[in-house]
Amino acid sequence: MPVFTAMDGDAPYPHPGPVHAGPGRYDFHERTVSRTLVRRSSVAEVLITGWQATGPYDFLLGAQWPRLHGFYRLPGDRHHDPVLMAETVRQAALLVGHAGFGVPHDHHAVLDELGYTLGPAGLEGLAVTAAPTELMLRITCHDVRMRHGRLAALRVHAEVERDGHPVARGFGGLRILSPAAYDRLRGPGPATAPPRLPGQAIAPELVGRQQAADVVLGPALLPGSWLLHADARHPVLFDPMDPAPGHLPGMLVLEAARQAAQRLHHPDRVVPLELLTSFHDPIAPDRPCVVRAVREGGQETSGGSGRRTPLRVLLVQEGRTVAEARLLTGPADGGPAQAAPVPARRGLPLAS
């Protein structure tokens, strides 16, 4: 089994040995990895349960989802929330950076992109069963850039399997910044925890939530637009391991996009079968940010389980698009998903 050790100066983490067949083989789901490898302060929020380096830029990771997650959870509890796939890929990319490439823990990983698309089984591939859901992620790293012998950026592609069957593909892009470089990116100002963004949250039932504390959208004047509503006290979207971030977390952006899509479809319940997100600039925690959502091309595609709607969501702060997402939503009761390729280049192609 791999030995996880604390980072000591510039020393890299040791790679686990190769995968061996037989009774003594490495169990990818026996225990969670170290919290520091995935930047989570709570063990309960650690989804990655093992890893092996299978090549210079290739890794095999195990992940386990609880039967019922406290935040990423769908009504009825028949299926797992697909957005949990994005959080899994995010943690996988962080682990690859720290454990695979020796990124020091005082360096910052800034998301450039993050997303997933469900496999042919669609939401049914994420059915909740009597046992925790165990996943295997086959990770391939692309666009690996080194600077002075240190990792500067990489992009990961993940093929995700459950019980040997493909259930999703995911991708994530990271830039690694030293503490000094991160301070320059963040800009001047005190390193304080992000405050609650101004305004009131909209009604939870409009965005598919039960608790007002989980709502990340507030009312705005223009139709199809909302103000990003963020509270640093949220136990999942904000993690105490990063007590003084200079920007709002990436998973908050994905949640805002999902809730915007649900608001457009209310009262019908939908889930994002595909969610592709690109981050352009840090989102300042102390300034208003507008979330805008439109149906792409005004068209809907039909499938055996109902309509699937392509949506585009923009996050705009001080006149600049700081993040954008493309979603393909489907009915919350499941059904096969349409295959969609993961973008092969950095950035997010969006319809004009």
DOGU-937039 format. One record per residue: residue in one letter; x, y, z of N, C-alpha, C in turn. Coordinates in pm, whole numbers, padded with zeros to 5 digits, always signed. Layout:
! DOGU-937039
AXYZXYZXYZ
...
END
This chain:
! DOGU-937039
M+00084-00118+00000+00000+00000+00000+00088+00124+00000
P+00039+00236-00056+00120+00357-00058+00135+00414+00081
V+00243+00481+00102+00268+00549+00229+00253+00698+00205
F+00162+00762+00278+00141+00905+00264+00218+00976+00375
T+00301+01068+00338+00381+01142+00433+00358+01291+00414
A+00381+01367+00519+00367+01512+00508+00478+01567+00419
M+00447+01673+00343+00546+01733+00257+00658+01794+00340
D+00780+01762+00308+00896+01813+00380+00978+01897+00283
G+00963+02028+00290+01037+02115+00200+01000+02091+00055
D+01099+02059-00026+01077+02036-00168+01068+01889-00204
A+01068+01802-00103+01068+01659-00132+00935+01615-00190
P+00936+01536-00298+00810+01488-00355+00753+01373-00276
Y+00625+01348-00296+00563+01230-00235+00613+01105-00307
P+00633+00996-00233+00670+00871-00299+00553+00815-00376
H+00580+00763-00495+00476+00699-00574+00449+00559-00519
P+00322+00518-00512+00294+00379-00477+00349+00287-00585
G+00365+00163-00550+00413+00065-00647+00308+00032-00749
P+00340-00050-00848+00244-00086-00952+00130-00170-00896
V+00021-00173-00972-00095-00253-00934-00063-00400-00955
H-00083-00482-00854-00056-00625-00862-00187-00703-00854
A-00194-00810-00926-00310-00898-00918-00294-00992-00799
G-00405-01053-00757-00397-01151-00650-00455-01098-00521
P-00460-01185-00418-00524-01149-00291-00458-01031-00221
G-00327-01012-00240-00257-00906-00171-00253-00775-00245
R-00333-00761-00348-00328-00639-00429-00377-00519-00348
Y-00342-00402-00394-00378-00279-00327-00529-00256-00336
D-00591-00225-00222-00734-00198-00216-00756-00048-00232
F-00817-00010-00343-00835+00131-00375-00945+00197-00291
H-01023+00119-00217-01136+00175-00143-01132+00142+00006
E-01014+00113+00057-01004+00073+00198-01015+00192+00292
R-00956+00305+00256-00959+00423+00342-00941+00548+00256
T-00978+00663+00311-00959+00787+00238-00811+00827+00238
V-00774+00906+00140-00639+00961+00138-00631+01075+00239
S-00511+01126+00259-00491+01236+00352-00574+01357+00312
R-00634+01424+00410-00715+01542+00382-00636+01650+00310
T-00508+01663+00343-00427+01769+00285-00405+01751+00136
L-00415+01628+00086-00395+01602-00057-00510+01653-00142
V-00627+01671-00083-00744+01716-00160-00801+01846-00104
R-00728+01907-00012-00765+02038+00043-00902+02037+00108
R-00928+01937+00189-01051+01928+00266-01017+01911+00413
S-01080+01990+00499-01050+01981+00641-01129+01872+00710
S-01242+01830+00651-01325+01725+00710-01301+01593+00637
V-01272+01489+00712-01254+01357+00652-01381+01313+00580
A-01497+01353+00632-01624+01313+00571-01640+01369+00430
E-01566+01476+00396-01576+01535+00263-01468+01485+00168
V-01381+01397+00214-01277+01340+00127-01337+01225+00049
L-01333+01234-00083-01394+01133-00170-01292+01036-00228
I-01166+01076-00239-01063+00992-00300-01013+00892-00195
T-01005+00765-00234-00973+00659-00138-00848+00580-00173
G-00778+00617-00276-00655+00546-00311-00602+00593-00445
W-00474+00566-00470-00417+00607-00598-00295+00523-00630
Q-00270+00510-00759-00150+00444-00811-00102+00524-00931
A+00028+00542-00942+00086+00599-01063+00108+00485-01161
T+00046+00492-01278+00060+00388-01379+00149+00432-01495
G+00199+00553-01490+00288+00607-01591+00329+00746-01550
P+00420+00809-01625+00464+00944-01588+00349+01044-01577
Y+00249+01029-01663+00136+01121-01664+00003+01048-01652
D+00006+00927-01599-00115+00847-01589-00130+00795-01446
F-00255+00796-01398-00282+00756-01261-00413+00680-01255
L-00422+00592-01157-00544+00518-01129-00587+00554-00988
L-00708+00607-00974-00757+00654-00846-00886+00582-00808
G-00903+00557-00680-01029+00508-00627-01104+00621-00560
A-01236+00615-00565-01320+00713-00497-01442+00643-00442
Q-01495+00694-00334-01616+00636-00276-01711+00750-00238
W-01837+00733-00277-01942+00829-00241-02029+00769-00131
P-02069+00850-00034-02164+00799+00067-02300+00776+00004
R-02381+00694+00066-02515+00670+00012-02594+00799+00004
L-02581+00884+00103-02652+01012+00105-02554+01121+00146
H-02524+01212+00055-02435+01322+00087-02518+01434+00150
G-02458+01507+00243-02532+01610+00313-02569+01729+00228
F-02491+01758+00122-02520+01874+00037-02551+01833-00106
Y-02466+01750-00166-02489+01703-00303-02586+01585-00298
R-02714+01618-00308-02818+01518-00286-02943+01556-00364
L-03005+01459-00430-03125+01483-00510-03250+01440-00432
P-03362+01507-00454-03487+01466-00388-03523+01322-00423
G-03572+01250-00326-03610+01111-00347-03497+01013-00321
D-03372+01059-00329-03255+00975-00299-03248+00849-00384
R-03300+00855-00507-03287+00741-00598-03154+00743-00672
H-03101+00862-00695-02976+00877-00768-02885+00974-00695
H-02755+00956-00717-02658+01052-00666-02666+01181-00748
D-02634+01289-00684-02626+01419-00752-02507+01416-00848
P-02529+01440-00979-02416+01436-01072-02307+01539-01043
V-02342+01651-00978-02241+01753-00950-02134+01698-00855
L-02166+01592-00783-02065+01526-00700-01952+01471-00786
M-01980+01444-00914-01874+01399-01004-01771+01508-01025
A-01817+01633-01035-01722+01743-01051-01634+01759-00929
E-01692+01747-00809-01612+01755-00688-01511+01641-00680
T-01549+01522-00728-01457+01409-00730-01340+01436-00823
V-01367+01490-00942-01261+01521-01037-01172+01633-00983
R-01232+01731-00916-01153+01839-00856-01055+01783-00754
Q-01104+01695-00666-01016+01635-00567-00909+01548-00633
A-00947+01478-00740-00850+01394-00811-00738+01479-00870
A-00772+01594-00929-00670+01681-00986-00576+01734-00879
L-00630+01770-00763-00546+01818-00654-00452+01708-00605
L-00504+01586-00591-00420+01476-00546-00307+01450-00645
V-00339+01451-00774-00236+01428-00874-00128+01536-00864
G-00170+01661-00840-00071+01767-00826+00018+01747-00706
H-00041+01719-00590+00037+01704-00468+00115+01572-00464
A+00044+01461-00484+00107+01331-00468+00185+01288-00592
G+00137+01324-00709+00203+01280-00831+00316+01369-00876
F+00305+01501-00849+00406+01596-00897+00474+01673-00786
G+00440+01644-00659+00511+01704-00548+00484+01850-00525
V+00364+01898-00556+00331+02038-00531+00330+02064-00380
P+00403+02162-00331+00402+02192-00187+00263+02237-00141
H+00233+02211-00016+00099+02242+00033+00075+02389+00058
D+00181+02470+00061+00158+02613+00077+00136+02683-00057
H+00145+02608-00168+00113+02663-00299-00037+02654-00323
H-00085+02738-00413-00229+02746-00440-00260+02685-00576
A-00366+02608-00582-00415+02551-00707-00537+02630-00751
V-00525+02697-00864-00633+02780-00918-00697+02707-01035
L-00827+02691-01030-00899+02621-01137-00905+02706-01263
D-00874+02644-01377-00899+02703-01507-01027+02647-01568
E-01055+02521-01540-01174+02456-01595-01207+02334-01510
L-01334+02295-01515-01379+02179-01439-01513+02136-01496
G-01530+02006-01514-01658+01959-01565-01664+01810-01582
Y-01779+01765-01629-01804+01622-01649-01916+01607-01751
T-01928+01489-01806-02045+01448-01884-02075+01304-01847
L-02199+01274-01818-02236+01139-01779-02226+01044-01897
G-02210+00916-01868-02195+00814-01971-02328+00773-02032
P-02327+00667-02114-02450+00626-02185-02566+00594-02093
A-02541+00546-01972-02649+00512-01881-02713+00635-01818
G-02651+00752-01834-02708+00873-01777-02716+00868-01626
L-02824+00922-01574-02842+00927-01430-02856+00789-01368
E-02903+00692-01445-02918+00556-01392-02783+00496-01353
G-02676+00541-01416-02544+00494-01377-02502+00541-01239
L-02575+00640-01185-02546+00692-01052-02655+00655-00954
A-02720+00541-00976-02827+00497-00886-02773+00472-00746
V-02850+00512-00646-02815+00486-00507-02852+00343-00473
T-02758+00270-00414-02782+00131-00376-02762+00116-00225
A-02769-00009-00177-02755-00034-00034-02613-00011+00016
A-02516-00011-00074-02376+00006-00036-02324+00140-00088
P-02218+00192-00028-02156+00314-00082-02112+00292-00227
T-02115+00395-00305-02077+00386-00446-01926+00395-00459
E-01866+00292-00518-01722+00288-00538-01690+00311-00684
L-01600+00405-00709-01564+00446-00844-01415+00424-00867
M-01379+00405-00993-01239+00405-01034-01221+00513-01139
L-01117+00594-01123-01087+00702-01216-00955+00673-01284
R-00958+00665-01415-00836+00651-01495-00797+00790-01543
I-00690+00843-01485-00650+00981-01507-00536+00988-01607
T-00551+01074-01705-00443+01107-01798-00417+01256-01790
C-00292+01296-01775-00256+01437-01765-00212+01490-01901
H-00261+01608-01934-00226+01676-02059-00176+01816-02027
D-00111+01878-02124-00067+02018-02110+00008+02039-01979
V+00095+01944-01946+00173+01955-01824+00285+02055-01847
R+00289+02159-01766+00392+02263-01778+00470+02272-01648
M+00600+02267-01661+00691+02277-01547+00765+02409-01554
R+00797+02464-01438+00875+02587-01431+00975+02574-01318
H+01104+02579-01353+01211+02565-01255+01197+02434-01176
G+01161+02328-01247+01150+02197-01185+01024+02175-01105
R+00934+02272-01104+00808+02261-01030+00690+02261-01127
L+00582+02194-01086+00462+02194-01168+00401+02333-01170
A+00372+02383-01291+00310+02515-01307+00164+02503-01350
A+00131+02400-01427-00007+02383-01473-00022+02243-01529
L-00143+02194-01525-00175+02067-01590-00324+02059-01613
R-00360+01969-01702-00500+01940-01732-00519+01790-01717
V-00623+01748-01646-00648+01606-01627-00776+01566-01699
H-00772+01447-01755-00889+01385-01816-00916+01256-01740
A-01039+01235-01700-01075+01120-01617-01182+01037-01685
E-01155+00908-01698-01257+00811-01738-01303+00743-01610
V-01431+00757-01578-01484+00714-01449-01568+00588-01468
E-01536+00483-01389-01607+00356-01397-01670+00321-01263
R-01780+00251-01270-01846+00195-01151-01875+00049-01178
D-01822-00039-01098-01838-00183-01117-01797-00225-01258
G-01691-00161-01309-01639-00195-01440-01713-00133-01557
H-01816-00054-01532-01894+00009-01638-01868+00159-01640
P-01851+00219-01760-01828+00363-01766-01952+00441-01723
V-01934+00537-01635-02046+00618-01589-02028+00766-01619
A-01904+00809-01647-01883+00952-01673-01743+00973-01726
R-01725+01090-01784-01593+01143-01816-01582+01280-01751
G-01465+01312-01703-01446+01441-01638-01317+01505-01681
F-01306+01635-01656-01183+01705-01687-01165+01818-01587
G-01041+01856-01568-01009+01968-01481-00875+02027-01520
G-00865+02157-01507-00740+02226-01537-00697+02309-01418
L-00570+02297-01379-00517+02367-01263-00396+02450-01302
R-00383+02566-01240-00259+02644-01240-00207+02644-01097
I-00079+02622-01082-00017+02617-00949+00059+02747-00927
L+00025+02815-00817+00086+02944-00787+00156+02938-00652
S+00275+02997-00647+00344+03012-00520+00267+03112-00434
P+00293+03115-00302+00224+03214-00219+00240+03356-00268
A+00360+03392-00316+00383+03528-00365+00304+03555-00492
A+00303+03458-00584+00228+03475-00708+00078+03482-00682
Y+00031+03406-00584-00111+03410-00551-00149+03545-00491
D-00062+03601-00410-00089+03734-00354-00098+03838-00464
R-00015+03825-00567-00022+03921-00678-00152+03903-00756
L-00195+03779-00774-00320+03753-00845-00438+03807-00765
R-00436+03789-00636-00546+03833-00551-00556+03984-00547
G-00440+04053-00557-00442+04198-00554-00431+04251-00413
P-00426+04383-00400-00409+04444-00268-00533+04423-00181
G-00512+04428-00052-00623+04414+00040-00589+04316+00149
P-00656+04323+00261-00628+04231+00372-00671+04089+00340
A-00596+03993+00391-00629+03851+00370-00731+03809+00475
T-00856+03843+00450-00963+03808+00543-01057+03709+00478
A-01133+03641+00561-01229+03545+00509-01336+03618+00429
P-01387+03560+00320-01486+03628+00237-01615+03651+00313
P-01671+03770+00303-01795+03797+00374-01915+03740+00300
R-02029+03749+00362-02153+03714+00294-02177+03817+00183
L-02197+03773+00060-02225+03866-00047-02361+03932-00023
P-02377+04059-00064-02498+04133-00029-02623+04074-00092
G-02735+04104-00029-02864+04062-00084-02922+03942-00014
Q-03045+03911-00051-03118+03799+00006-03119+03682-00091
A-03125+03561-00037-03137+03443-00123-03281+03428-00169
I-03298+03373-00290-03433+03345-00338-03486+03220-00268
A-03613+03193-00286-03677+03081-00216-03610+02950-00253
P-03579+02864-00157-03507+02739-00186-03578+02650-00287
E-03711+02642-00283-03783+02551-00373-03769+02592-00519
L-03736+02718-00546-03721+02764-00683-03594+02709-00748
V-03496+02673-00667-03368+02624-00720-03340+02481-00676
G-03444+02409-00633-03428+02268-00599-03360+02242-00468
R-03363+02338-00377-03302+02320-00246-03408+02321-00138
Q-03377+02258-00025-03469+02254+00087-03433+02356+00195
Q-03304+02391+00206-03257+02482+00308-03214+02614+00245
A-03255+02725+00308-03216+02855+00258-03065+02873+00260
A-02997+02808+00356-02852+02821+00366-02779+02763+00245
D-02846+02675+00169-02783+02612+00053-02809+02687-00078
V-02885+02794-00073-02916+02872-00193-02802+02970-00220
V-02756+02975-00346-02643+03063-00381-02685+03171-00480
L-02814+03188-00503-02864+03292-00592-02955+03387-00516
G-02943+03516-00548-03031+03618-00493-03101+03690-00606
P-03211+03760-00576-03288+03827-00682-03210+03942-00746
A-03237+03962-00876-03181+04073-00953-03292+04134-01037
L-03264+04248-01098-03368+04321-01170-03401+04259-01306
L-03301+04209-01377-03322+04159-01513-03373+04015-01511
P-03467+03980-01601-03513+03841-01611-03397+03749-01649
G-03397+03631-01591-03291+03535-01620-03158+03571-01558
S-03157+03664-01463-03034+03705-01396-03056+03704-01246
W-02949+03675-01173-02952+03673-01028-02819+03725-00976
L-02818+03766-00852-02693+03801-00786-02638+03677-00715
L-02508+03655-00733-02444+03544-00662-02453+03571-00513
H-02503+03474-00441-02524+03488-00297-02438+03383-00227
A-02334+03427-00158-02240+03333-00099-02219+03365+00048
D-02215+03263+00127-02193+03277+00270-02072+03191+00308
A-01968+03256+00356-01844+03184+00389-01863+03083+00501
R-01977+03085+00568-02001+02989+00676-02055+02856+00624
H-02080+02845+00493-02133+02720+00440-02028+02609+00459
P-02066+02496+00518-01966+02395+00556-01909+02314+00440
V-01971+02318+00322-01922+02239+00209-01861+02329+00102
L-01930+02435+00064-01881+02522-00043-01758+02601-00001
F-01746+02632+00127-01627+02699+00181-01562+02607+00282
D-01432+02586+00267-01363+02494+00355-01265+02568+00445
P-01266+02539+00574-01173+02608+00666-01026+02585+00634
M-00993+02484+00555-00853+02462+00521-00798+02576+00436
D-00886+02654+00374-00845+02771+00298-00913+02891+00363
P-00865+02935+00479-00939+03032+00559-00940+03173+00504
A-00851+03205+00413-00846+03342+00363-00828+03345+00212
P-00924+03290+00135-00909+03288-00010-00927+03426-00070
G-00854+03453-00177-00870+03581-00246-00975+03574-00355
H-01038+03461-00369-01144+03447-00469-01244+03345-00420
L-01364+03349-00478-01467+03253-00440-01435+03117-00499
P-01472+03008-00431-01434+02873-00475-01503+02831-00603
G-01434+02744-00679-01487+02699-00807-01617+02622-00795
M-01630+02539-00691-01753+02460-00677-01874+02548-00650
L-01853+02667-00597-01963+02762-00582-02014+02806-00720
V-01924+02821-00815-01964+02858-00951-02049+02748-01014
L-02006+02622-00997-02085+02511-01053-02222+02504-00988
E-02228+02526-00858-02357+02523-00789-02446+02637-00836
A-02389+02755-00860-02467+02866-00911-02523+02834-01049
A-02443+02770-01134-02490+02734-01268-02602+02632-01259
R-02589+02533-01171-02693+02432-01156-02822+02494-01104
Q-02811+02582-01005-02931+02643-00949-02997+02737-01049
A-02918+02806-01131-02975+02891-01235-03054+02807-01336
A-02999+02692-01373-03070+02603-01465-03200+02554-01404
Q-03196+02517-01277-03317+02471-01211-03422+02582-01201
R-03376+02704-01177-03471+02816-01169-03543+02837-01301
L-03472+02822-01412-03535+02839-01543-03639+02731-01569
H-03620+02612-01512-03710+02500-01538-03821+02485-01433
H-03812+02560-01326-03912+02546-01220-04054+02559-01277
P-04149+02469-01241-04144+02373-01129-04093+02234-01167
D-04056+02209-01294-03999+02080-01331-03862+02065-01266
R-03830+01943-01223-03701+01914-01163-03606+01861-01268
V-03487+01922-01277-03386+01880-01373-03253+01861-01302
V-03164+01787-01368-03028+01769-01319-02933+01793-01435
P-02810+01839-01408-02712+01858-01515-02646+01727-01555
L-02684+01674-01670-02620+01554-01722-02480+01585-01773
E-02460+01709-01811-02329+01757-01854-02311+01896-01797
L-02193+01922-01744-02164+02053-01685-02018+02086-01714
L-01995+02181-01802-01861+02219-01845-01837+02364-01804
T-01738+02388-01721-01717+02520-01662-01576+02568-01692
S-01567+02698-01724-01438+02762-01749-01428+02885-01660
F-01310+02904-01600-01286+03015-01509-01185+03110-01573
H-01223+03236-01588-01137+03332-01657-01061+03422-01561
D-01128+03472-01458-01067+03561-01361-01116+03523-01221
P-01036+03554-01119-01085+03530-00983-01212+03611-00956
I-01304+03552-00882-01427+03621-00846-01406+03682-00708
A-01403+03814-00703-01378+03883-00576-01492+03855-00480
P-01462+03823-00355-01566+03787-00261-01644+03905-00204
D-01594+04027-00226-01656+04143-00162-01725+04236-00263
R-01751+04186-00387-01818+04268-00487-01931+04189-00551
P-02039+04258-00592-02152+04186-00653-02110+04113-00780
C-02168+03996-00801-02144+03915-00920-02279+03872-00974
V-02303+03898-01101-02431+03866-01165-02422+03731-01234
V-02524+03648-01214-02536+03517-01278-02646+03526-01383
R-02611+03501-01509-02707+03510-01620-02719+03374-01686
A-02841+03334-01717-02865+03203-01779-02959+03217-01897
V-02925+03149-02007-03010+03148-02126-03009+03007-02185
R-03117+02971-02252-03120+02846-02327-03045+02866-02457
E-02947+02781-02483-02865+02797-02602-02946+02770-02727
G-02950+02867-02816-03018+02850-02944-03168+02841-02933
G-03221+02848-02811-03366+02837-02792-03422+02702-02828
Q-03336+02597-02832-03380+02465-02874-03370+02366-02759
E-03454+02265-02768-03450+02155-02673-03443+02024-02752
T-03367+01930-02701-03357+01800-02767-03440+01700-02690
S-03503+01608-02762-03588+01508-02698-03517+01376-02688
G-03545+01302-02584-03490+01169-02564-03595+01079-02507
G-03558+00954-02482-03655+00858-02434-03711+00892-02298
S-03639+00969-02217-03686+01000-02083-03732+01144-02069
G-03744+01219-02180-03790+01356-02171-03694+01451-02238
R-03717+01578-02219-03639+01680-02286-03505+01704-02218
R-03407+01732-02303-03275+01771-02254-03244+01908-02310
T-03213+02001-02223-03201+02140-02261-03058+02188-02246
P-02997+02241-02355-02864+02302-02342-02879+02445-02290
L-02799+02477-02190-02803+02609-02127-02664+02669-02121
R-02660+02801-02121-02536+02874-02104-02552+02966-01983
V-02455+02964-01894-02459+03047-01774-02330+03129-01768
L-02345+03260-01751-02232+03351-01739-02231+03413-01600
L-02113+03428-01543-02095+03502-01420-02016+03628-01454
V-02077+03743-01427-02022+03872-01468-01999+03957-01344
Q-01878+04009-01333-01843+04096-01220-01773+04219-01274
E-01827+04335-01240-01773+04464-01284-01754+04468-01436
G-01854+04415-01507-01854+04421-01652-01771+04315-01722
R-01702+04228-01647-01619+04123-01707-01680+03987-01681
T-01675+03901-01783-01717+03762-01764-01605+03689-01692
V-01629+03653-01566-01524+03591-01485-01532+03439-01489
A-01648+03385-01525-01663+03240-01537-01784+03213-01625
E-01785+03098-01689-01898+03060-01774-01914+02909-01772
A-02035+02865-01796-02065+02722-01791-02163+02688-01902
R-02151+02566-01950-02249+02509-02043-02305+02385-01979
L-02435+02376-01975-02502+02263-01912-02594+02195-02012
L-02607+02065-01998-02712+01989-02064-02795+01926-01954
T-02916+01975-01938-02999+01927-01828-03097+01822-01878
G-03137+01736-01788-03236+01633-01817-03327+01615-01699
P-03436+01540-01716-03529+01518-01605-03460+01453-01486
A-03504+01491-01368-03441+01441-01247-03473+01295-01219
D-03563+01233-01299-03597+01093-01274-03509+00997-01352
G-03404+01048-01415-03305+00961-01479-03332+00939-01626
G-03268+00833-01682-03277+00804-01823-03141+00816-01887
P-03122+00753-02004-02991+00756-02070-02956+00896-02116
A-02829+00928-02109-02780+01058-02153-02726+01049-02294
Q-02729+01161-02364-02667+01167-02495-02518+01185-02478
A-02441+01109-02556-02296+01119-02546-02251+01255-02591
A-02156+01313-02519-02102+01443-02553-01953+01442-02523
P-01869+01484-02619-01725+01477-02597-01678+01583-02499
V-01577+01545-02421-01513+01642-02334-01421+01728-02420
P-01421+01861-02403-01335+01946-02484-01189+01904-02472
A-01118+01905-02584-00979+01858-02587-00880+01972-02571
R-00929+02097-02561-00838+02209-02546-00879+02293-02427
R-00785+02376-02382-00810+02462-02268-00918+02564-02304
G-01005+02594-02211-01111+02689-02237-01240+02617-02267
L-01347+02694-02280-01479+02635-02296-01545+02690-02420
P-01568+02606-02524-01638+02656-02642-01784+02677-02612
L-01833+02798-02632-01972+02829-02605-02036+02886-02730
A-02165+02862-02742-02238+02917-02856-02241+03069-02846
S-02236+03135-02960-02240+03282-02959-02384+03330-02949
END
